[in-house]
Amino acid sequence: MAEEEIGVARASSQGEDDARLKVAMEKEKRKEKRKRLLLKEAEKAERRGVCYLSRVPPHMDPLKLRQILSQYGDLQRLYLTPEDPAAQVRRKKSGGFRGQEFSEGWVEFTDKKVAKRVANMLNGEQIGGKKRSSFYYDLWNIKYLSKFKWDDLTEEIAMKNATREQKLAMELSAAKRERDFYLSKVDQSKTLSKIGERLKKKKKIEMVPKVVRQFPQKKPVSNDNGENRAQLSKDILAGVFGGS
């Protein structure tokens, strides 16, 4: 009986080990497959080429640009930098185009040879297309970026964003310091104004002359014999109260 239990335990342990080994092998296979895919993508990325557009014609958007450039080769990724918001506000106020415009852009071709050929062929040439399009007479300003990869662009964009945020923070800090300085000067001016008003009031009070009122004094009434009535009243009171 004990031997049977030992056998069952051994079989169960062997089964668990086999299951763990199978799971570990599957993980290793998935890891190798993912590694092969990454290497394959890295090789594809190494074969890709990036072109730079120093100017994006008005009314040109990413969709229209992709439609035009796709005629010359396979495209992967495309990025256009939006124009400065202040410039967009000024254009709208002046009655110009109210949509989104772009200042520059980058285009990634599947093959770097195609990217280089397209840049050399189109640079300085008329965009053309349909005559009713607003950028029909515009010229291409495109250049192939040798040894430049899309990851370099993302790093550059992140650096530009960080620089812009740092500049904005510095401008906000400077504006806050100016505001605090202005408010302190306003408070100081109010305090000095109140002190001046109190001094003016005090000076006015000191300059006002004291008014001394003069009342006419009445002389004592005398009787016909020239004796003082006050002395007569004193004699009468002395008689009444028995004074000597």
Backbone as JSON, one array per atom type, in Angstrom:
{
  "sequence": "MAEEEIGVARASSQGEDDARLKVAMEKEKRKEKRKRLLLKEAEKAERRGVCYLSRVPPHMDPLKLRQILSQYGDLQRLYLTPEDPAAQVRRKKSGGFRGQEFSEGWVEFTDKKVAKRVANMLNGEQIGGKKRSSFYYDLWNIKYLSKFKWDDLTEEIAMKNATREQKLAMELSAAKRERDFYLSKVDQSKTLSKIGERLKKKKKIEMVPKVVRQFPQKKPVSNDNGENRAQLSKDILAGVFGGS",
  "N": [[0.83, -1.21, 0.0], [1.88, 1.22, 0.83], [3.92, 1.41, -1.05], [2.45, 1.79, -3.38], [1.32, 4.31, -2.91], [3.64, 5.85, -2.87], [4.43, 5.55, -5.5], [2.33, 6.79, -6.85], [2.69, 9.42, -5.91], [5.21, 9.98, -6.99], [4.6, 9.89, -9.71], [2.78, 11.97, -9.89], [4.45, 14.15, -9.2], [6.26, 14.01, -11.3], [4.56, 14.65, -13.39], [3.92, 17.32, -12.79], [6.42, 18.48, -13.05], [6.86, 18.08, -15.76], [4.82, 19.71, -16.79], [5.65, 22.25, -15.92], [8.05, 22.43, -17.34], [7.07, 22.44, -19.94], [5.61, 24.85, -19.99], [7.73, 26.65, -19.57], [9.19, 26.2, -21.91], [7.38, 27.09, -23.83], [7.26, 29.81, -23.16], [9.87, 30.51, -23.76], [9.88, 30.06, -26.5], [8.02, 32.02, -27.34], [9.43, 34.29, -26.59], [11.7, 34.11, -28.26], [10.44, 34.34, -30.72], [9.37, 36.92, -30.54], [11.73, 38.32, -30.39], [12.83, 37.77, -32.91], [10.95, 39.1, -34.49], [11.37, 41.75, -33.66], [14.0, 42.14, -34.52], [13.57, 41.89, -37.22], [11.91, 44.09, -37.69], [13.71, 46.08, -37.0], [15.58, 45.8, -39.04], [13.97, 46.5, -41.21], [13.43, 49.16, -40.49], [15.96, 50.17, -40.69], [16.32, 50.2, -43.41], [14.65, 52.19, -44.19], [13.96, 55.62, -45.23], [14.13, 59.13, -44.52], [12.6, 62.17, -45.37], [12.76, 65.74, -45.4], [10.59, 68.49, -45.16], [10.9, 71.77, -45.6], [9.05, 73.73, -45.86], [5.55, 73.91, -45.77], [2.95, 74.07, -48.0], [0.21, 76.48, -47.95], [-3.01, 75.36, -46.87], [-2.37, 72.75, -47.22], [-2.59, 69.53, -45.9], [-1.89, 66.65, -43.71], [-3.19, 64.39, -44.89], [-3.61, 65.1, -47.62], [-0.96, 65.5, -48.39], [0.1, 62.94, -48.06], [-1.38, 61.57, -50.02], [-0.36, 62.73, -52.34], [2.47, 62.23, -52.28], [2.5, 59.48, -52.13], [2.32, 58.59, -54.7], [4.87, 58.4, -55.64], [6.28, 56.58, -54.14], [6.3, 54.04, -51.51], [4.93, 54.99, -48.42], [5.6, 55.35, -44.92], [5.49, 56.68, -42.19], [4.34, 60.0, -41.27], [4.75, 63.36, -40.44], [3.62, 66.57, -39.56], [4.41, 69.83, -38.51], [2.4, 71.82, -36.52], [1.43, 75.24, -37.11], [2.49, 78.32, -35.49], [0.44, 79.22, -32.76], [-0.14, 81.96, -32.31], [0.31, 83.13, -34.81], [-1.72, 81.9, -36.24], [-3.98, 83.02, -35.0], [-3.65, 85.71, -35.71], [-3.93, 85.5, -38.5], [-6.58, 84.63, -38.74], [-7.92, 86.84, -37.65], [-7.37, 88.75, -39.56], [-8.95, 87.93, -41.6], [-8.17, 85.76, -43.13], [-7.4, 82.32, -44.14], [-9.12, 80.01, -42.15], [-8.6, 77.52, -41.23], [-6.44, 74.78, -40.08], [-2.97, 75.22, -40.41], [0.42, 74.33, -41.41], [3.9, 74.4, -40.56], [6.34, 73.01, -41.11], [7.62, 69.72, -42.06], [8.0, 66.07, -41.89], [8.69, 63.13, -43.73], [8.48, 59.65, -43.99], [9.84, 57.19, -45.98], [9.5, 53.82, -47.22], [11.73, 52.75, -48.44], [15.04, 53.87, -48.44], [16.44, 54.55, -50.73], [14.43, 55.2, -52.52], [13.38, 57.41, -51.17], [15.52, 59.22, -51.32], [15.68, 59.52, -54.11], [13.14, 60.63, -54.7], [13.26, 63.07, -53.31], [15.38, 64.39, -54.67], [14.21, 64.58, -57.18], [11.83, 66.08, -56.85], [12.41, 68.45, -55.46], [12.25, 71.94, -55.59], [10.54, 71.88, -57.74], [7.33, 72.45, -59.31], [4.34, 71.88, -57.5], [1.87, 71.14, -58.6], [-0.74, 69.02, -59.8], [-4.25, 69.08, -59.37], [-5.69, 71.86, -60.97], [-7.43, 73.52, -59.66], [-6.71, 73.35, -57.04], [-5.37, 74.95, -54.1], [-2.64, 74.96, -53.8], [-1.44, 74.55, -56.22], [0.41, 76.01, -57.78], [2.53, 76.2, -56.07], [5.89, 75.45, -54.88], [7.96, 72.56, -54.36], [9.75, 72.07, -51.36], [11.88, 70.11, -50.42], [14.02, 67.73, -48.86], [16.37, 65.1, -48.67], [17.27, 63.35, -45.76], [20.18, 62.23, -44.82], [21.23, 59.31, -43.08], [19.42, 59.74, -41.09], [16.95, 58.87, -38.79], [13.58, 57.85, -37.89], [13.29, 57.69, -35.14], [15.15, 59.54, -34.29], [13.8, 61.83, -34.93], [11.59, 61.77, -33.19], [12.92, 62.06, -30.77], [13.97, 64.6, -31.17], [11.63, 66.13, -31.35], [10.59, 65.72, -28.8], [12.58, 67.0, -27.33], [12.3, 69.63, -28.26], [9.72, 70.18, -27.34], [10.17, 70.02, -24.58], [11.96, 72.15, -24.3], [10.31, 74.27, -25.09], [8.34, 74.16, -23.09], [9.93, 74.74, -20.87], [10.75, 77.35, -21.51], [8.25, 78.61, -21.51], [7.58, 78.3, -18.81], [9.56, 79.91, -17.66], [8.83, 82.41, -18.7], [6.31, 82.72, -17.51], [7.09, 82.8, -14.84], [8.62, 85.16, -14.84], [6.61, 87.0, -15.49], [5.0, 86.74, -13.21], [6.75, 87.71, -11.25], [6.94, 90.39, -12.1], [4.29, 91.17, -11.77], [3.96, 90.88, -8.96], [5.85, 92.77, -8.11], [4.7, 95.1, -9.14], [2.26, 95.16, -7.7], [3.25, 95.43, -5.1], [4.38, 97.98, -5.28], [2.08, 99.46, -5.74], [0.7, 99.09, -3.29], [2.56, 100.33, -1.61], [2.44, 102.93, -2.6], [-0.2, 103.59, -1.93], [-0.03, 103.53, 0.86], [1.83, 105.6, 1.35], [0.32, 107.72, 0.34], [-1.84, 107.81, 2.13], [-0.45, 108.49, 4.46], [0.47, 111.04, 3.73], [-1.99, 112.38, 3.48], [-2.86, 112.35, 6.16], [-0.87, 113.96, 7.36], [-1.34, 116.4, 6.05], [-3.91, 117.02, 7.04], [-3.32, 117.32, 9.76], [-1.6, 119.51, 9.69], [-3.31, 121.5, 8.76], [-5.03, 121.72, 10.95], [-3.3, 122.75, 12.91], [-2.75, 125.24, 11.84], [-5.1, 126.7, 12.09], [-6.33, 129.55, 13.77], [-6.71, 130.16, 17.31], [-9.84, 130.93, 18.7], [-10.72, 133.58, 20.63], [-13.18, 134.55, 22.6], [-14.74, 137.62, 23.39], [-16.55, 138.98, 25.95], [-18.8, 141.56, 26.83], [-18.39, 143.39, 29.88], [-20.41, 144.12, 32.63], [-20.81, 147.02, 34.57], [-20.87, 147.54, 38.16], [-23.95, 148.45, 39.73], [-24.68, 151.61, 40.97], [-26.04, 153.54, 43.8], [-28.0, 156.5, 44.33], [-26.53, 158.03, 46.11], [-24.01, 157.35, 45.53], [-22.98, 155.07, 46.63], [-21.94, 151.72, 46.71], [-24.01, 149.19, 45.33], [-23.63, 146.59, 45.92], [-22.39, 146.7, 48.41], [-24.52, 147.68, 49.87], [-26.31, 145.59, 49.74], [-24.88, 143.78, 51.25], [-24.93, 144.89, 53.79], [-27.65, 144.7, 54.32], [-28.03, 141.95, 54.4], [-26.43, 141.29, 56.56], [-27.87, 142.46, 58.6], [-30.17, 140.95, 58.58], [-29.31, 138.33, 59.19], [-28.08, 138.73, 61.52], [-25.49, 139.64, 61.68], [-22.42, 141.36, 62.55]],
  "CA": [[0.0, 0.0, 0.0], [2.79, 2.37, 0.9], [4.63, 1.5, -2.32], [1.53, 2.37, -4.36], [1.22, 5.75, -2.65], [4.9, 6.46, -3.31], [4.4, 5.57, -6.96], [1.39, 7.85, -7.27], [3.33, 10.71, -5.62], [6.26, 10.19, -7.99], [3.95, 10.17, -11.0], [2.22, 13.33, -9.81], [5.58, 15.08, -9.23], [6.79, 13.99, -12.66], [3.62, 15.38, -14.22], [4.08, 18.75, -12.51], [7.69, 18.91, -13.66], [6.64, 18.14, -17.22], [3.99, 20.89, -17.08], [6.5, 23.43, -15.77], [8.99, 22.44, -18.45], [6.31, 22.81, -21.13], [5.33, 26.28, -19.88], [8.99, 27.36, -19.76], [9.54, 26.1, -23.32], [6.48, 27.98, -24.58], [7.72, 31.18, -22.91], [11.12, 30.71, -24.5], [9.52, 30.16, -27.92], [7.42, 33.34, -27.56], [10.52, 35.26, -26.46], [12.5, 34.04, -29.48], [9.62, 34.86, -31.81], [9.33, 38.36, -30.37], [13.08, 38.82, -30.72], [12.96, 37.74, -34.38], [10.12, 40.19, -35.04], [12.05, 43.02, -33.4], [15.15, 42.24, -35.42], [13.02, 42.12, -38.56], [11.47, 45.49, -37.74], [14.91, 46.92, -36.98], [16.14, 45.75, -40.39], [13.1, 47.33, -42.06], [13.64, 50.56, -40.13], [17.28, 50.56, -41.19], [16.2, 50.41, -44.85], [13.78, 53.33, -44.45], [14.58, 56.93, -45.39], [13.3, 60.26, -44.08], [12.73, 63.44, -46.09], [12.35, 66.92, -44.62], [9.92, 69.57, -45.89], [11.15, 73.02, -44.87], [7.85, 74.56, -45.99], [4.32, 73.22, -46.14], [2.09, 75.08, -48.64], [-1.08, 76.73, -47.29], [-4.13, 74.44, -47.11], [-1.87, 71.37, -47.33], [-2.7, 68.79, -44.64], [-1.22, 65.35, -43.82], [-3.87, 63.47, -45.8], [-3.31, 65.5, -49.01], [0.46, 65.27, -48.63], [0.28, 61.49, -48.23], [-1.94, 61.19, -51.31], [0.52, 63.18, -53.43], [3.77, 61.56, -52.23], [2.33, 58.03, -52.32], [2.46, 58.29, -56.12], [6.28, 58.23, -55.96], [6.85, 55.49, -53.35], [5.54, 53.62, -50.33], [5.17, 55.82, -47.24], [5.36, 54.75, -43.61], [4.97, 57.68, -41.24], [4.36, 61.38, -41.75], [4.47, 64.3, -39.34], [3.66, 67.99, -39.91], [4.42, 70.67, -37.31], [1.39, 72.89, -36.58], [1.97, 76.6, -37.08], [2.43, 79.02, -34.21], [-0.95, 79.65, -32.49], [-0.27, 83.41, -32.45], [0.18, 83.4, -36.25], [-3.07, 81.46, -36.64], [-4.94, 84.02, -34.52], [-3.51, 86.91, -36.55], [-4.49, 85.22, -39.81], [-8.04, 84.6, -38.63], [-8.41, 88.21, -37.43], [-7.25, 89.5, -40.81], [-9.9, 87.4, -42.57], [-7.56, 84.72, -43.96], [-7.83, 80.93, -43.99], [-9.42, 79.76, -40.74], [-8.26, 76.15, -40.88], [-5.12, 74.51, -39.52], [-1.85, 75.21, -41.33], [1.61, 73.7, -40.87], [5.11, 75.14, -40.9], [7.35, 72.1, -41.65], [7.17, 68.34, -41.94], [8.91, 64.96, -42.16], [8.02, 62.01, -44.39], [9.3, 58.44, -43.96], [9.61, 56.24, -47.06], [9.88, 52.45, -46.89], [13.08, 52.51, -48.97], [15.83, 55.1, -48.41], [16.79, 54.91, -52.11], [13.26, 55.89, -53.08], [13.29, 58.72, -50.51], [16.55, 60.08, -51.9], [15.3, 59.81, -55.5], [11.98, 61.53, -54.7], [13.71, 64.4, -52.89], [16.15, 65.0, -55.76], [13.34, 64.8, -58.33], [10.77, 67.05, -56.59], [12.85, 69.71, -54.84], [12.24, 73.1, -56.48], [9.57, 71.71, -58.8], [5.95, 72.85, -59.02], [3.57, 70.78, -56.92], [0.93, 70.73, -59.65], [-1.98, 68.35, -59.39], [-5.45, 69.71, -59.93], [-5.51, 73.31, -61.08], [-8.27, 74.24, -58.7], [-6.14, 73.27, -55.69], [-4.76, 76.21, -53.69], [-1.18, 74.85, -53.81], [-1.07, 74.06, -57.56], [1.59, 76.73, -58.27], [3.59, 76.17, -55.06], [7.06, 74.64, -55.2], [8.41, 71.64, -53.33], [10.97, 72.35, -50.6], [12.07, 68.81, -49.8], [15.42, 67.32, -48.81], [16.6, 63.78, -48.06], [18.12, 63.42, -44.57], [21.04, 61.05, -44.79], [21.49, 58.71, -41.76], [18.44, 60.26, -40.13], [15.89, 57.9, -38.58], [12.37, 58.4, -37.28], [13.53, 57.81, -33.7], [15.83, 60.82, -34.08], [12.77, 62.87, -35.01], [10.8, 61.77, -31.95], [13.77, 62.65, -29.74], [14.06, 66.04, -31.43], [10.34, 66.73, -31.0], [10.5, 65.73, -27.34], [13.49, 68.04, -26.83], [11.68, 70.92, -28.57], [8.6, 70.36, -26.41], [10.72, 70.32, -23.26], [12.5, 73.52, -24.36], [9.18, 75.2, -25.14], [7.73, 74.19, -21.76], [10.84, 75.45, -19.98], [10.65, 78.76, -21.86], [6.96, 79.08, -21.03], [7.66, 78.41, -17.35], [10.37, 81.09, -17.35], [8.02, 83.59, -19.0], [5.29, 82.83, -16.47], [7.76, 83.22, -13.61], [8.95, 86.58, -14.99], [5.37, 87.76, -15.41], [4.58, 86.72, -11.81], [7.6, 88.65, -10.51], [6.54, 91.75, -12.46], [2.99, 91.45, -11.13], [4.19, 91.07, -7.53], [6.54, 94.05, -7.93], [3.71, 96.17, -9.38], [1.32, 95.2, -6.58], [3.95, 95.99, -3.93], [4.5, 99.42, -5.49], [0.74, 100.03, -5.55], [0.46, 99.14, -1.84], [3.44, 101.35, -1.05], [1.89, 104.23, -2.99], [-1.41, 103.84, -1.12], [0.41, 103.83, 2.22], [2.39, 106.96, 1.35], [-0.78, 108.66, 0.11], [-2.57, 107.96, 3.39], [0.41, 109.26, 5.38], [0.43, 112.43, 3.29], [-3.3, 112.97, 3.82], [-2.9, 112.6, 7.6], [-0.01, 115.11, 7.64], [-2.03, 117.6, 5.59], [-4.98, 117.32, 7.99], [-2.7, 117.79, 10.99], [-1.08, 120.86, 9.43], [-4.45, 122.42, 8.7], [-5.54, 121.94, 12.32], [-2.36, 123.63, 13.61], [-2.79, 126.58, 11.26], [-6.35, 127.4, 12.44], [-6.11, 130.36, 14.98], [-7.65, 129.96, 18.41], [-10.84, 132.0, 18.81], [-10.93, 134.07, 22.01], [-14.41, 135.34, 22.6], [-14.77, 138.75, 24.33], [-17.91, 139.31, 26.39], [-18.83, 142.88, 27.54], [-18.58, 143.31, 31.32], [-21.32, 145.15, 33.16], [-20.33, 147.69, 35.77], [-21.82, 147.47, 39.3], [-24.93, 149.54, 39.78], [-24.52, 152.5, 42.14], [-27.26, 154.26, 44.17], [-27.92, 157.96, 44.12], [-25.51, 158.6, 46.97], [-22.69, 156.91, 45.06], [-22.53, 153.88, 47.33], [-21.99, 150.48, 45.91], [-25.19, 148.39, 45.65], [-23.17, 145.35, 46.52], [-22.17, 146.98, 49.83], [-25.84, 147.81, 50.47], [-26.86, 144.24, 49.89], [-24.13, 143.13, 52.31], [-25.46, 145.44, 55.05], [-28.99, 144.16, 54.55], [-27.88, 140.53, 54.78], [-25.89, 141.25, 57.91], [-28.96, 142.77, 59.53], [-31.14, 139.85, 58.61], [-28.74, 137.15, 59.85], [-27.51, 139.12, 62.8], [-24.07, 139.85, 61.57], [-22.01, 142.62, 63.15]],
  "C": [[0.85, 1.25, 0.0], [3.53, 2.54, -0.41], [3.75, 2.12, -3.4], [1.41, 3.87, -4.18], [2.49, 6.47, -3.1], [4.93, 6.56, -4.83], [3.49, 6.66, -7.49], [2.01, 9.22, -7.06], [4.41, 11.02, -6.64], [5.67, 10.55, -9.35], [3.4, 11.59, -11.03], [3.33, 14.38, -9.9], [6.17, 15.16, -10.63], [5.88, 14.77, -13.61], [3.73, 16.89, -14.03], [5.35, 19.29, -13.14], [7.55, 19.04, -15.17], [5.84, 19.38, -17.6], [4.81, 22.17, -16.97], [7.48, 23.55, -16.93], [8.3, 22.89, -19.75], [6.01, 24.31, -21.14], [6.59, 27.1, -20.14], [9.41, 27.33, -21.22], [8.66, 27.01, -24.17], [6.88, 29.45, -24.4], [8.97, 31.49, -23.71], [10.85, 30.87, -26.0], [8.93, 31.54, -28.23], [8.48, 34.44, -27.51], [11.37, 35.3, -27.72], [11.73, 34.62, -30.66], [9.55, 36.38, -31.75], [10.67, 38.99, -30.73], [13.28, 38.85, -32.22], [12.15, 38.86, -35.02], [10.78, 41.55, -34.84], [13.24, 43.21, -34.31], [14.69, 42.52, -36.85], [12.57, 43.57, -38.72], [12.66, 46.44, -37.75], [15.56, 46.95, -38.36], [15.3, 46.6, -41.35], [13.32, 48.81, -41.79], [14.97, 51.07, -40.65], [17.23, 50.86, -42.69], [15.37, 51.64, -45.19], [14.57, 54.63, -44.56], [13.61, 58.04, -45.06], [13.63, 61.49, -44.91], [12.15, 64.57, -45.26], [11.74, 67.96, -45.55], [10.1, 70.85, -45.08], [9.97, 73.97, -44.93], [6.69, 73.7, -46.43], [3.38, 74.25, -46.75], [0.79, 75.29, -47.85], [-2.15, 75.75, -47.77], [-3.67, 73.0, -47.3], [-1.96, 70.7, -45.96], [-2.05, 67.42, -44.8], [-1.87, 64.39, -44.81], [-3.55, 63.81, -47.26], [-1.85, 65.24, -49.35], [0.74, 63.79, -48.84], [-0.25, 61.03, -49.58], [-1.01, 61.57, -52.46], [1.81, 62.37, -53.44], [3.66, 60.05, -52.4], [2.45, 57.64, -53.78], [3.92, 57.97, -56.49], [6.94, 57.09, -55.18], [6.01, 55.19, -52.13], [5.94, 54.48, -49.13], [4.88, 55.02, -45.98], [4.7, 55.78, -42.68], [5.17, 59.09, -41.79], [4.01, 62.28, -40.58], [4.63, 65.73, -39.85], [3.55, 68.81, -38.62], [3.35, 71.75, -37.44], [2.04, 74.27, -36.46], [1.83, 77.21, -35.68], [1.0, 79.5, -33.95], [-1.15, 81.15, -32.65], [-0.45, 83.8, -33.92], [-1.21, 83.0, -36.76], [-4.13, 82.46, -36.2], [-4.88, 85.27, -35.37], [-4.13, 86.7, -37.93], [-6.01, 85.21, -39.78], [-8.61, 86.0, -38.45], [-8.36, 89.03, -38.72], [-8.16, 88.96, -41.91], [-9.33, 86.33, -43.47], [-8.15, 83.35, -43.69], [-7.98, 80.59, -42.5], [-9.08, 78.35, -40.3], [-6.86, 76.04, -40.3], [-4.07, 74.52, -40.63], [-0.62, 74.68, -40.62], [2.84, 74.42, -41.38], [6.19, 74.26, -41.54], [6.88, 70.67, -41.45], [8.27, 67.34, -42.27], [8.09, 63.8, -42.75], [8.98, 60.83, -44.4], [8.88, 57.51, -45.09], [10.1, 54.85, -46.64], [11.31, 52.16, -47.32], [13.83, 53.83, -49.01], [16.24, 55.53, -49.82], [15.65, 55.66, -52.77], [13.14, 57.29, -52.47], [14.3, 59.69, -51.12], [16.19, 60.48, -53.33], [14.15, 60.8, -55.57], [12.4, 62.94, -54.32], [14.47, 65.1, -54.0], [15.26, 65.37, -56.95], [12.36, 65.95, -58.09], [11.27, 68.41, -56.09], [12.95, 70.83, -55.88], [11.25, 73.0, -57.61], [8.17, 72.14, -58.34], [5.16, 71.64, -58.51], [2.57, 70.26, -57.93], [-0.29, 70.04, -59.09], [-3.17, 68.97, -60.09], [-5.31, 71.23, -59.89], [-6.35, 74.09, -60.07], [-7.74, 74.17, -57.26], [-5.38, 74.55, -55.38], [-3.24, 76.16, -53.74], [-0.67, 74.35, -55.17], [0.24, 74.7, -58.03], [2.72, 76.79, -57.23], [4.71, 75.23, -55.48], [7.41, 73.73, -54.02], [9.69, 72.16, -52.68], [11.27, 71.1, -49.77], [13.53, 68.38, -49.91], [15.52, 65.96, -48.12], [17.59, 63.93, -46.92], [18.93, 62.13, -44.46], [21.31, 60.62, -43.34], [20.55, 59.24, -40.68], [17.28, 59.27, -40.05], [14.71, 58.55, -37.84], [12.52, 58.57, -35.78], [14.25, 59.11, -33.38], [14.82, 61.96, -34.09], [11.97, 62.93, -33.72], [11.61, 62.36, -30.8], [13.86, 64.16, -29.91], [12.77, 66.75, -31.04], [10.19, 66.8, -29.49], [11.39, 66.81, -26.75], [12.9, 69.43, -27.08], [10.52, 71.2, -27.62], [9.09, 70.72, -25.02], [11.28, 71.74, -23.21], [11.38, 74.55, -24.34], [8.5, 75.3, -23.78], [8.61, 74.94, -20.76], [10.79, 76.97, -20.24], [9.34, 79.36, -21.36], [6.96, 79.25, -19.52], [8.47, 79.63, -16.93], [9.59, 82.37, -17.6], [6.93, 83.81, -17.95], [5.89, 83.31, -15.16], [8.12, 84.7, -13.68], [7.71, 87.45, -14.89], [4.85, 87.83, -13.97], [5.41, 87.7, -10.98], [7.23, 90.1, -10.82], [5.21, 92.12, -11.8], [3.16, 91.72, -9.64], [4.88, 92.41, -7.25], [5.57, 95.21, -8.12], [2.74, 96.29, -8.21], [1.97, 95.78, -5.32], [4.1, 97.5, -4.06], [3.15, 100.11, -5.31], [0.42, 100.15, -4.06], [1.31, 100.22, -1.19], [2.93, 102.76, -1.38], [0.65, 104.58, -2.17], [-1.02, 104.23, 0.31], [0.97, 105.25, 2.31], [1.31, 108.02, 1.15], [-1.58, 108.89, 1.39], [-1.77, 108.76, 4.42], [0.4, 110.73, 5.02], [-0.87, 113.11, 3.64], [-3.38, 113.27, 5.32], [-2.04, 113.81, 7.98], [-0.66, 116.41, 7.2], [-3.15, 118.0, 6.56], [-4.41, 117.89, 9.29], [-2.18, 119.21, 10.83], [-2.19, 121.88, 9.36], [-4.99, 122.73, 10.09], [-4.63, 122.89, 13.08], [-2.43, 125.05, 13.1], [-4.05, 127.35, 11.61], [-6.13, 128.18, 13.74], [-7.16, 130.08, 16.05], [-8.57, 131.18, 18.53], [-11.06, 132.34, 20.29], [-12.14, 135.0, 22.0], [-14.37, 136.4, 23.72], [-16.22, 139.07, 24.67], [-17.88, 140.66, 27.12], [-19.16, 142.69, 29.02], [-19.48, 144.47, 31.78], [-20.74, 145.74, 34.45], [-21.34, 147.56, 36.9], [-22.74, 148.7, 39.34], [-24.73, 150.34, 41.08], [-25.83, 153.19, 42.45], [-27.03, 155.77, 43.97], [-26.83, 158.59, 44.96], [-24.11, 158.16, 46.58], [-22.17, 155.7, 45.79], [-22.76, 152.64, 46.47], [-23.19, 149.65, 46.33], [-24.78, 147.08, 46.29], [-22.92, 145.53, 48.0], [-23.5, 147.11, 50.57], [-26.46, 146.43, 50.69], [-26.17, 143.51, 51.03], [-24.63, 143.61, 53.67], [-26.83, 144.86, 55.36], [-28.9, 142.73, 55.01], [-27.34, 140.39, 56.18], [-26.96, 141.57, 58.96], [-29.93, 141.63, 59.68], [-30.61, 138.68, 59.4], [-28.0, 137.48, 61.13], [-26.01, 139.3, 62.76], [-23.71, 141.18, 62.17], [-21.37, 143.51, 62.11]]
}
